[in-house]
Amino acid sequence: MNETTGSASGSAPASDAAPAVSARPVPPAPPVAAPPAVGAPAVLTAPPTAEGQDTVTAERPASRREPHGRVPEWETRVPDWEKRYRAPRVGLPEWAEDAPERNLYVSDVTGTYELYAWDRRTGERRQVTDRPNGTTEGTLSRDGEWVWWFSDTNGDEFGVWMRQPFGGGEDVPAAPGLAPSYPAGLALGAGGVAVVGRSTDDEGTTVHVVPPDGAEPYEIYRHEESAGVGDLSEDGTLVVIEHTEHGDAMHSALRVLRVADGSVVAELDDTQGGLRELGLDSWGFAPVPGDPRLLVGHQRSDRWLPLIWDVTSGEQTLPEIDLPGDVQAEWYPDARALLLVHDYHARSELFRYDLADGSLTALDTPRGSVSGATSRPDGTVEYLWSSAERPPAVRSTTGAVVLEAAGLRAPDSVPVEDVWVEGPGGPIHALVQRPPTAGPGAAPLPTVFEVHGGPTWHESDSFAAGPAAWLDHGFAVVRVNYRGSTGYGREWTDALKHRVGLIELEDIAAVRAWAVASGLADPARLVLTGGSWGGYLTLLGLGTQPGDWAVGIAAVPVADYPTAYADEMEALKALDRTLFGGSPAEVPERYAASSPLTYVEQVTAPVYISAGMNDPRCPIRQIDNYVERLRKLDKPHEVYRYDAGHGSLVVEERIKQVRLELAFALRHVGG
């Protein structure tokens, strides 16, 4: 048994692509899969375009490359799995609505994820934030004059909004009259008005208007249940709130308020007061002055589709979109068309939907996954794309690579195979990768079941450095889109309620049985692993399916559910009450049935746990309770604690964690 402590900071981004800048409400519990890299500080400048390709490259110091383009000797010694983490990444740029040449994006070129300002007219780029724990939550003011960013403490997600001039300067409090809180959305409007959402354990959710003239912020919304700021109308007079006052944190309703006084303009509630499990999501007001239309995501067809709601007349228009799977949308800048991201069976593609004639036009994108897209004022679309085989890139429908960082490139990995397995709740989709060394007729392989977080998330055909590291060490990798995953219909996602954790593990067990029966997996060398909700399912699986797994590796998990509920942020308490049908005091038997601590005596496999000391989502005390029980029962285990929140935004820290995980697995099952 071994317990160690490290130092790191930040919260892990949700995928191996650099995360998009975000000022949205805190989501339930995102998966943890931190993609790291190293690089350089400084103001970044775009070099001349090469070979006619419209590519913008972030320069790094000359010392990163030897003369005449030779690869530095150190790079030849770094294993491919580590290069995938070290290769610098950039996220999809956000542009200021009234100054589209001013952009903001996230990159880890310094070795820590931070925010960068980019002036497309001059090509100049500038690092905006520089904190030991990293920064990914930020946005631009409409006029592009200010960068707003959220300042927490070592990844605890509790703090205040700061702002900095786009061209550089001092960071100042953006809303000095508001006390620290968890963020619950931010909308910046014309003339400098700001609407700030806040969440605290004592107050629930509050929404405040910060006037542009420096006057004191004033409150326009308050409720004990979770809510968040959606968007401001083009003229800045209306704001939409996504709320769960009906008590179902998985299915929001919408309320439009006047910014001036908080009076109600319109309501839209597909839950009918909490009686139906149908959610709504605000996707933005039409970006045209005087246009009262709000783009809304709805679930009336058992999947996410767009509708257009005139908030003054109440009229609702449902675009006829004949595509299977989930469809998300945003306005084109002229509001005459919608940009659609179609997500189906773990892959995504882009379409343009013209509102005048209802025509649907596919935009040319490679096979894989689009993790973000935006339409520019000239009508072109920029998007962040990757596949399991190919690293992420910010692309344009013009065919150009829009934005990339110079230096080390992430090596390719291997493609995924789609597998469908019949399960207790219907067909289960799994993504399978075999190590490059496993040829036809290979003997059963040591196999990693990497369980995604969320739980409302899904595995996709996108680049991920974690699975690629396992593949490089001779493991097959299986990723399961269990019940609770998104992208397979509303009923599939909602099925996890009340038997929390247990139905997901039923689906994972069904795919495990297929993997063994098919000859892919060696049943004596199976690793169960995951982060966040995936870490929770790992610990629960080790206790409820003790004969199925040889090793368990859990990152930032829920380990003792009642204690986790007591210590976690308020937005997650609301989610747990929805999942379980009440609090631990109201339905203690449900929490006990779904808590890994309940089954700790049945654990037989060696357990590895990593945990952030400042994590507000899966707090450290409940993990310590589980580890203490392992110690008293003399169960083989190792635990690694580090100074961060729900994962790390620091490259070297993440590489250290992966090394520890690989070493633990190889020590117990080999490769």
N, C-alpha and C positions, 0 to 999 in steps of 0.2 A: 504494500500500500504506500502511496506517495502523494503528498499534498504540497503544491508549490504555488508561488505567487509571482505574477509578472507585472509589467507596467505597460499600459496602452490607454487609448482614449477613443471616444467616439461611439457611434452606433453604426452597425454594419449596413451597407446598402443592400438592396433587395436582390441584386443579380450581379453577374460578373461583367456587365456593362456599367460604365460610370452612371450613377443615378442622375435623373433629371432634377433640375432645380424645382423645389416644391414649396408651396405655401398652403397646401391643402390641410384639412383637419387630420389629426392623428388617426391612422387606420387601425383596425383591430390588432393584429399581431403579425407583422411582416416576417417573411422567412429570413434567415440569416445565411448569407453566402457572400462573404466579403471578398471582392476582387481587389488585390493590391497591386502596387507598382512603385518604382522609384523614379526620381527625375531631378529637376532643377527648379530653384526659385527664379524670380525675376520677372521683368516685363517681357512679354513674349511678342514676337513680331513675325508677320507672315513673309516668307521669302517669295521671290518671283515665281510665277506659275511655270511649271516644267512640262514640256512635251504637249502643250495645249490642254492639259487636264486641269480643271478648276479645283485644285486642291490647296487647302490652307493648312500649313504645318506649324506646330508650336516648336520653336527652336529651343534647344537645350545647350548647355555649355560645351565648348569644343572638346573639353577633356573627356566627354562621354564617347567620343569616337577617335580612333587613331588616324593619322594622316592617310590621304588617298583612299579613304573609305574602308580601310581594313577593319575587321571585327576585333575589338579589344580582346586580349587574351583571357581576361576574367570571364567574358561572355561564353567562351568555349568550355569553361569549366562548370558553368551553372547548368543544372539539369533542366530539361524542358518544362517539367511541372512548375519549377520555380520561376522560369522565364515568363510563364503565363501570368503569374502574379506580378512580376516586376515590370512587365511591359506597360507603359503608361497608357491611360485611357482618358477619353473625353466623352462627356455626355451630350445629349441633344441641346443645342442652344435655344434659349428663350429670347424673344425679341420684344423691345418696348413698342407698344401699340401705336404711339404717336411719333416714334423715332426708330423705325425698324432697322436702321443701320447699327443701333446699339443693342448688344446681345450679352447674355449672361449664361455661363455654363459651368459644369462641375468637371474637375479633372484631378487625377492623383499624380500628376507629373512630378510633384515634389516628394512623393512617397506618402502623402496624406491627402485624402480627398478635401479639396477646398473650392471656393467659388472664384471664377475668373470673369472679368469684363473684357469684351471684344468689340472694338469699333471697326466695322467692316469697311468704312470709307478709307481709313488710314492703315488698316491692317494691324494696328496696335492691340496687344493684349496685356492685361495687367492682373496680377493676383490680388484679389480683393480681401480675402480672409487668410489668416495665418495663425492657426491655433494648434496646440499639441494634440487636441482631440479631434481635429478636423471639423468641417462644416459642409453641409449639403442642402440646408433649408434656406432658400432665399428667393427673391424675385426683384424685378425692375419696376420702378414707377412708370406710369404711362408715358411721361415725357422723356424717359431715359436718363433723367438727371441724377437719380438716386438708386443705389442698390440697398435693398432691405435684406437683412439676414438675422437668423435666430441664434441667440447666444445662450447656451446652457452651460452646465458645469460637468466636465468629464463624462459626457454622454448620458446625463440623467434626464435630459429632455425637458427640464424645468428651467425657465428663464424668461428673457425679455427680447423684444425686437430691437435691433440696432439698425442704423443706416449710415451709408458712406457715399460721398459724391462719386459719380460714375468715373470721373477722371482721376480719382484719388484724393485722399484727405483724411481727416479725423473721423473715427467712428463716434457717433453720438446716439443716445437713446432716441428711438423713433416715436415712442409714445411714453414720455416720462411720467405721465400721470397714472400709468397702469402698473400694478404690482406684478412680480414674477408669477408665471403659471405654465401649464402645459399649453402648447399652441393648439388652437381649434379653428384654423383657417385665417386667411388674410386676403383682402381685396383692396386694391389701390385704384382710385378713380381719377376722372378728369379734374384738373385744378388742384390736385394734391390731397384730396380727401382720402382717408383710409378707414376701413372697417376691420376691426381686429377681434378675432374669436379667442376666448380664453377658457381653460378648464382647470379647476382645482378640486381637491377632495372635499373642501368645505362648502363651496358655492355651486358646484356643478358647472354648467356652461353659462358664460356671459358673453355678450357681443357689445362692443363699444365702437363709437365713431370718434375718430381723431380728426378734428377740423384742421384745414390747411393753414389757418391764421395763427396757430399756436395756442388757441383756447384749450381749456381743460377737456379731456375726453368725456363723452357722456354715453350712458348705457341705453341700448335699445332692445335688448333681449336678455332673458334670464330663465333658466330651467334646471332642475336637478338632474335630469337625464342628459345623455350625450347629444351634442349638436355641433354644427360647424358652419362657418361662412362659406357660401358657394361663390357668388359672383355679383358684381355691381353692374347696373345698366350703363349703357354708353354715356348717358348724361350725368351719371353719378347720383341720381335721385332715388333709385330703388336698389335693394339688396335682397338676395335670396338666401334663406337659411335652410340647411338640411338638418332636420331634427328627428328625435325618437321619443317624443313626449308620450307616445302610446306604449312605451316600454319594450319595444322590439328593436334592439340595437343593430340587428342585421338588415332591417328594412326601413329606410328613412322615408319621411314625408317632407314636403316642401312648403315653405311659407315666404311670401314676398312682403317686405316691410319698406316703409318710407324711411330714408336715411335721416330726414330732418327730425322725426319725432318717434320712430318705431311703430307707427300705426300700421295696421295690416291692410295690404292691398289685395292679396289673393292667397288661396290655400289649394294645395293638391295633395291628396292622401289616398294612395291606392290600398293602404292597409285597412281602411275604413275603421280607424280608431284602434288598430291592433288586432282586428278580427281576421285579417287575411295576410299571408306572408308574401306580400308584393312590395318591392322596394322601388324608390325613385332616386335619381341622382341628377344634380345640376351640372350641365355641361356648358353653360355660359349663355349670357344674353347676346342677341344679335349685335355685331360690332358696327352698327349704323345708327347715327343720331335719330332719335324719335321712334325707333323700332322697338315695340314692346314685347317682341317674341323671345322666349327663353327655350333653349335647346335642353331637352330632358331625356335621361335614360330611364327606360321602364322595363318591367318584367312581365307584362301582361301575356306574352306569348311563350312563357317558360324559359325565356332567355333575355339577355339585354338587347334592346333595340331603341332607336331614337324616336322621340315625338317632339313636336314643336307646339309650345303653349303660349298663346297670347295672354299675358297676365292682366291686361286691362279688360278684354272682352270675355275671357275664359275659353275661347275657342281652342280646340286641340286638333292638330293635324298629325296623322300617322303616315309617314312615308312608306310606300310599298317597296320593301327591300326583300327580295327573294334569295336570301343567303342563309345557310344553316349555321348554327353556332352563334356566339355573341358578336354584336356589332356595337362599337363605340364610335362617337362622332364628335366633330368640332366644326364650327363655321369656317368657310372660306372668308377672307377679309371683306369681300363685298356682300356677304350674306346671301348670295344667289345660289350657293351650293354647299354641300356638306362633305367634309373629308371623313371617310369611314375607315376604321381599322377593324377588319373582320378576323375573328379569332375562332378557329375550329380545329379540334383534334390536335392541339399542341403546336399549331402553326398559325401564322397570320399573314394577311395581305391587305393592300390598300385599294380603295375605290373612291371615285368622285361621284356624288349623287347630285344631279341638277334639279333644283326645286321647281323650275318652270315646267319642264316636261317629264320629270320623273325618270330620266335616263340614268343608267348606272354604267360607269366606265371604269374598267380595271386599270390601275396604275402598275407599271412594270416594276416588280420587286422580285429579288431572288427567293428561292424556296428557303424558308427558315422562319424567323420570328422578328416582328417589329415591336420594339418595346417603347416606342414613342414616335409621334409624327406631328408635324405642324405645317400649315400652308403659309407661304410668304406672300407679301402684297402683290408680287408679280404673278401669282398663281402657281408657282412651282411648289413642290412639297419636299420637305427635308425630313428624314427619318433615321432612327437608330436601329440598325439591323445586325443580326448575327445568326449563326446556326451552330449546332453542336460541334460541327467540324471547323467552322471558320470564325475567327475572332470578330468582335463588334466593330462597326464602322458607322460614322454619320454620313449618310448618302443623300443624294438629291435625285428627283425624277428627271433631271437633265442628264443624268449619268455620271455626274461628278461626285467625288468624295469631298464633302464640305469642310470637314474639320478633322485633323488628326494630330497626334503628338509625335515628334521626331524621336529617333532612338530605337531602342530594343523593340522588336516585333514579337508578339505572342506566337509561338509555334501552333500550327493546326493541331486538332485532335481527331477523333474518329466520328463518323456519322452515327446517328441513332437508328435502331430498328423499332418499328411499331409492333407491339404485341397486344392482342386483345384476349383477355381471360374471363371466362364466365365466373361471376361471383355471386354472393348471396343477395346483392341488391341490383344485379344486372351486369352487363359487360364492363370490365375494368380495362382502362387504357394504361399500358406501361411502356416506357421508353427504355430500350436495352442497348448497351454498348459493350462490345467485346474488346479486350486488349489487342493491340496490333500484333502481338506475338502469338495469338491463338488462331491457328489456321484451321482449315476444314478437318473435322473429325477429332478435334482437340478433346482431351480428357476434361471431365468436369472441373470448373475453375473456382478458386476462391472468389466469392461474390459479395459485393457491397450493395445493400438495399439503402439507398439514400432517400430519406423521407423529407418531403418539402414542408416548409413552415406555412404559416397563415392563420388558421387552417384554410381560409377562403383565398386560395392561390392555386396555381397549378404548374407542374413541370411542363417545359416546352422545348422545342427544337431550337435551343439557343445556346450560346457559348457559356461554358461554366468551367472555371479552372479547378474547382474541387473534384468533380467526377473525373476530369482529365488526369489529375494527380493519381487517383486510384488506378486508372487504366495503365498509366506508365509503370506502375508497380506490379502489373500482372493480374489485377483484379478485373472481373466483369462488373459492370454497374447496372443496376436496375432501379428505375425511378417510377413510382406508382402514383397515378392520379386517382386516389381513393375517394370514397364518398366524403363530401365536404369540399372537394376541389371545385374551382370555377371552370367554366368553359364547356360543361357537359349538361347544361340545363339547370334551372332553378331547383327542381326536386333533388337532383344529385347533390347540389351544394347544401341544401337545407336538411338533408337526411341525417346529419351528425347530431342534431339537437336531442338532448336528454340522455342519449347513450354515448356521451362524449368520449372520444378516444377509442372506444371499444369497437364501433362499426368500422372506423378507419383500419384498425388492426385486423378485422375480419377480411377486408379487401387485400391488405398486404399479405396475409397468410395464404389467400387464394393464389396470388401471383408467386409467392414463394414456392408453393406446391408445384405450379407450372414450371418454374425455373429448375427445380430438382428433377421432375419427371422428364423434362425435355433434354436433360443431359448438360444443360448450361452450367448449373451450379453444383458445387460439392457441398452436400448437406452438413458436413463436419466443419466447413470453413465459411460460414455465413456471418457477415458483419451487418448489424443494424445501426444506422447512424442518421443524424439530422440535427438541425438547429432550430431554436425557438419552439414552435409547435412540433416540428420534426424531432427535436430533442425530447419533448414531452412524450411523443409516441414511442420514441426509442426506450425510455425508461419504463413506460407502461408495458411495452411489448416484452421487455426482459422479464418482467414480473408475471405477466399473464400468459406468455408463451415461452416458458423457460427452456424447453427442449429444442426450440427452433433456431436459437441464435448462439454462435460461438463467442461473439464479442459485441459489446454495445458502446457506442461513442455518442455522447449527447452534449451539444453546445447550447448554452443559455436556455435550459429547459424549465418547464414546470415540473416539479418533483414532489411537492407536497401541496395539493391544490387548495385546501382551506386556508393555509398560511399564505399562499400566493395571492389569494383573493384579498386577504386582510391588508397586504402590503402594496399591491399594484396600483397603478394610476387609475383614476376614476373612470375614464373611458373604457378601460378593460373590465372593470367591475360590471359596468352595464352590459358589455358583451357576454360575460360569464352568466349573469342573471338570465339573459336571453337563451344561452345554450342549455343551461341546466334547469330553467324554469323557476329560478329564485336564487337567493343567496345561500351560503352554507348553513346559516341559522334556520332557513326555511325548508331546505331539502338536503339535509346533511347526508342522507343515504346515497344520493346521486353523486355528490362530491367524493364521498368515500369510495364508491364503486369505480370512479374514474381517476383516482389519485394514485400515482406510482408508489407513494409511501405505503399504501395499503398492502401492496404485494411484495415489498422488499425482501421478506423472508424467503420467498420462492425464487429469487434471482440466483442463477447458477453461473452465468457468464461473467467474465471480468468486465468491469464498468469503468469507462473514462468519462469525466465530466469537466467541461470548461465553463466558467461563469464570470460575468462582468460584475464588479463590486458595486457599481452605481446603476444597475439595470432597473428601470421602473416598470418593465413589462413582465419579466420573470425574476423577481427580486432575490437577493442573495440569501436571506434568512431561510426561506423554504428549501433552497438547495442545501444549505448547511444542515438542516434537519435530516434530509435524506442521507447525506454523506455520513453524518454521525450514526445513523442506524446501520449503514453498511459497515462502519468501523466496529460497532458493538457486536455485530453478527459475524465479524471476521470474514467479510466477503471481499474478494480481491477487487481493488479499485484504485484509481488515481484521480486526483482533482487538481485542476489548474485555475487559479483565480487571478484576474488581472484588473487593473485600474481603468475601467471603462464602463459603458452602458450595455446596450443590447447588441454586443458584438464590437468590432473595431473598424475604424476607418484608416488605420495605420498599416501600411504595407508590411513592414518588418514584423510587426506583431502578428499579423495574420499568417505570414509564412512560418513563424515560430509555432503557432498553434497547429498548422497542418503537419509540420514535422513531428510534433508530439503525437498527433492522432495516427499518422502513418506508422511511427515507431511502435506505438501501443498495439496496433492491429498486427503488424508483421511479427512482433514478439510472440503473439498468441496463436496466430493462424498461418503465418508465413505468407508468401506471395507467389 
